[in-house]
């Protein structure tokens, strides 16, 4: 009587051949899974930061909507930019590491970073221009998102 414990040699060879075929098909198709995953994380970060900044701007504008003495273009930046002077309601845009698409940019404030659920060292790579558009400092070419 034949004892059928373990895997047969034929089943092992067939499994190896199938795995080789699958790996070669993935390599031929050019799927770059790690690169695609990094890109997905990058776009998710930009979207998260952009949404948080837009919401904060809207909250600030709503907060001062009925006060005719407040300049919305200045007060909308309250709590968003690192270089914001709350006493004068003045956003001070500073260019960091060069210009991004010829726009002055400013880093995100510490209070804004606490709102955004992204690691702080990752957030340090992002900046905001005068229109509230988020930029990533790591890309040399068109890094506006």
N, C-alpha and C positions, 0 to 999 in steps of 0.2 A: 504494500500500500504506500502511496506517495504522500509524504508529509509536506503540507503547503504552508510553512511558516516563513514569514518575511516576503520580500519583493522578488519577483523573478527577474532574471537578467534581461529578458525581452522587454518587459514593462519599463525597466530602468533605461534601456537604450531608446525606446520610443519617447519617454519623457524628456530625455536629454535632447533628442532631435527636435521635438516640439518647442522646447525652450530656446534652442539655437535659432529656429525659424522666427519666433516671436521677437527675439532681441535684434536679429538682422532686419526684420521689417520695421521696427522702431527706429533703428539707426538710418535706414534708407529713407524713411519718410521725413527725417530731419526734425523730429519732435525734440524741442529743447525745454523739457519740463522744469528744470531748476531756473532757467532764465525766465520762463513764463510765470513761474511762481513769484519770483522777485519783482517782476513787472506788475503783477496783480497786487502785491503788497504795497508797492510804490503808489499805484493809482488809488488804492483804498486809503492810504495815508493822506494823499493830496485831497481827496474828496472829503474825508473826515475833517481835516483842518479847514478847508474852504467852507464847509457847512457850519462849523463852529464859529468861524469869523463872521459869516453872513448873519447868523442868528444873534450874535453879540451886537453887531452893528444895528440890526433891527430893534433889539431891546433898548439900546442907547437912544435911538431916534424916537422910539415910542416914549421913553422916559422923559425926553425934553420936547416932545411934540407941541405941548401947549405953552411953552415958555418962549415968547418971541425974542427974549434977550439972548438966547442961546443960538449959536451958529451950528446947524446940524452937521455941516461938513467937517467941523472940528470936533464936536462932542461925540460923533459917532465912533471915534477911535478910542474912547475912554475904556481902559482895561484891556485893550487889544495889543497895542504896540509897546515894546520895551522902552522906546524913546518917546514916551508921551508925557507931557508936562500937564498934570491935572489942574494946577493953579491957573495956567493961562489957556487951558483947553487947546493945546498945540501939539499936533503930532510932528515929531522931529524925525524925518526920514534920513537915514544915513546909508550910504553905499558901503556894503561889506564885500570884500574879495572881488571888487570890480562891479561893473554895472550889469544888470540883467535886462537884456533887450532894451537898453538905454533908459531904464527906469530906476529911480532911487528906491531902495528897499530897506525895510527895517525888520529886525527880529521880533518874534512873538513874545509878549510879556509873560512873566512868571505866573501871574494870576490866570492868564488865558491857557497856559500850559497845563494848569491844574484841572481845567475843564475838559481838555482833550485827553482821551484815553489812549495815548501813545507814549512810548518811552521817551523821556526827556532828551536823551542824547540823539535820538532820531529827530525829534522836533527842532533841535538846534540847527539842523540842516535846511530848514524851511524859513522863508522870509515872505513879507507881504509888501506889495507896492502901494502907491498912492491911490490906486483904484480899488484896493482890497483883493487883488489877485495874488494867489499863492505861487511862490517860486521855490524851486529846489536848488540849493547851492552846489550840488555835486555834478551837475551836467553843464558842460561848456557851451554846447549849442542850445538852440531854442528850448529853454527849460520852463517856459511858461505852461501852466496847465489850466 
